[in-house]
């Protein structure tokens, strides 16, 4: 929760984070991410606000994908221990 008088900008740090459980149909429970932390190396399949599906190939463990997405698909996602930064 932001402190009074401290507005969050689109590029501010993430005040919330949650594990991501990829699913082919369901949206992320907390809404759109600011970024996704990748815990173990693999592919991440994300869908943008227009419904365009993109595979981020070979996302490295310990890296963050600076993407805004509300859905990470199970099919094709092989990276593990994903954490959504909201």
C-alpha positions, -999 to 999 in steps of 0.1 A, spaced: 0 0 0 14 34 -10 19 59 18 -3 90 17 12 116 -6 34 89 -22 19 81 -56 31 51 -75 43 59 -110 45 32 -138 83 29 -132 83 29 -94 93 -2 -76 67 -30 -71 49 -28 -38 34 -63 -41 46 -96 -55 30 -130 -58 40 -164 -71 27 -170 -107 9 -202 -115 8 -204 -153 -27 -212 -167 -39 -213 -203 -71 -195 -196 -71 -177 -163 -59 -142 -157 -35 -135 -129 -53 -130 -96 -36 -97 -88 -40 -81 -122 -13 -70 -146 24 -74 -137 51 -47 -138 76 -74 -143 82 -112 -138 110 -126 -118 123 -159 -133 135 -184 -106 147 -212 -129 157 -210 -166 132 -218 -193 106 -203 -216 78 -179 -205 47 -176 -226 29 -143 -219 -1 -126 -235 -4 -89 -239 -34 -66 -234 -44 -71 -271 -43 -109 -269 -9 -113 -286 10 -144 -274 48 -141 -272 73 -167 -260 103 -153 -241 128 -180 -250 154 -192 -225 147 -167 -198 175 -170 -174 172 -179 -137 176 -148 -115 165 -124 -143 134 -103 -145 113 -98 -176 101 -61 -176 67 -69 -191 31 -60 -182 9 -90 -186 -22 -104 -170 -17 -139 -182 11 -164 -183 2 -196 -202 10 -230 -189 14 -245 -224 49 -237 -235 61 -221 -202 90 -242 -189 106 -216 -166 99 -222 -130 94 -204 -97 79 -173 -115 71 -143 -93 49 -115 -105 59 -80 -94 28 -59 -93 
